[in-house]
Amino acid sequence: MNKKQVPVVSIILFVFAGILLIFSVWAAINSFQYISEMVAMGQLMTAGNEFEIIGFHMSNFGQYIVYTLLLFGMGWLLLALTPEKEDIFVEEVEVIEEFEDINEED
């Protein structure tokens, strides 16, 4: 039976990625509400201010989305590179057999 053992570090990275995703969605909602309130009150004109509006969004929640993707990617890579239990056992048996063969020759 081939079972892959999930590394604890991978689980921790997934949990942190989930927490950052929740925070970034919350920050995005608040950021969009703030901009729409400013436009509704007439304090902000969108024409000609696109760069400033996008910069405002990126500084409020954009970086957290990037951190979320990086943490999730690291956790997934660590999970994908973890060997299966049976593979580890087979490698250990091969090393032991080679060691025994060397000792028998002496």
C-alpha positions in Angstrom: 0.0 0.0 0.0 1.5 3.3 -1.1 0.7 6.0 1.4 2.3 9.5 1.3 3.1 10.9 4.7 2.1 14.6 4.9 4.9 16.7 6.4 4.0 18.9 9.3 5.7 21.9 7.8 3.5 21.6 4.7 0.4 21.6 6.9 1.7 24.7 8.7 2.3 26.5 5.4 -1.2 25.6 4.2 -2.7 27.0 7.4 -0.8 30.3 7.1 -1.8 30.5 3.5 -5.4 30.1 4.5 -5.2 32.7 7.2 -3.6 35.2 4.8 -6.2 34.4 2.1 -9.0 35.2 4.6 -7.3 38.5 5.6 -6.6 39.5 2.0 -10.3 38.9 1.0 -11.4 41.0 4.0 -8.9 43.8 3.1 -10.0 43.7 -0.5 -13.7 44.1 0.4 -12.9 47.1 2.7 -10.6 48.6 0.1 -13.2 48.5 -2.7 -15.9 49.8 -0.3 -13.6 52.8 0.6 -13.0 53.7 -3.0 -16.6 53.4 -4.0 -17.6 55.6 -1.1 -15.1 58.2 -2.1 -16.4 58.1 -5.7 -20.1 58.3 -4.5 -19.3 61.4 -2.3 -17.5 63.0 -5.2 -14.2 63.2 -3.5 -12.5 61.0 -6.1 -12.7 61.0 -9.8 -11.8 57.7 -11.5 -10.9 59.3 -14.8 -7.1 60.0 -14.7 -6.6 58.5 -11.3 -6.5 54.8 -12.3 -2.9 54.4 -11.4 -3.5 55.8 -7.9 -6.6 53.6 -7.3 -4.7 50.5 -8.4 -1.7 51.4 -6.3 -4.1 51.9 -3.3 -5.5 48.4 -3.8 -2.1 46.9 -4.3 -0.8 48.4 -1.1 -3.8 47.4 0.9 -4.3 43.7 -0.1 -2.2 42.9 -3.2 0.9 41.9 -1.3 -1.0 39.5 0.9 -2.4 37.7 -2.1 1.2 37.2 -3.3 2.3 36.0 0.1 -0.6 33.5 0.1 0.4 32.1 -3.3 4.0 31.8 -2.2 3.1 30.0 1.0 0.7 27.7 -0.7 3.3 27.0 -3.4 6.0 26.1 -0.9 3.6 23.8 1.0 2.6 22.1 -2.2 6.2 21.6 -3.4 7.2 20.2 -0.1 4.2 17.8 -0.2 5.0 16.8 -3.8 8.7 16.2 -3.0 8.0 14.0 0.0 8.8 10.3 -0.8 6.3 7.6 -0.2 6.6 5.4 2.8 7.2 2.2 0.7 10.0 3.9 -1.3 11.8 4.8 1.9 11.5 1.2 3.2 12.7 -0.3 -0.1 15.7 2.0 -0.2 16.6 1.0 3.4 16.3 -2.7 2.6 18.6 -2.3 -0.5 21.2 -0.5 1.6 21.1 -3.2 4.3 21.4 -5.9 1.7 24.4 -4.2 0.1 26.0 -3.8 3.5 25.5 -7.5 4.3 27.0 -8.5 0.9 30.1 -6.4 1.6 30.5 -8.0 5.1 30.1 -11.6 3.6 32.9 -10.9 1.1 35.3 -10.0 3.9 
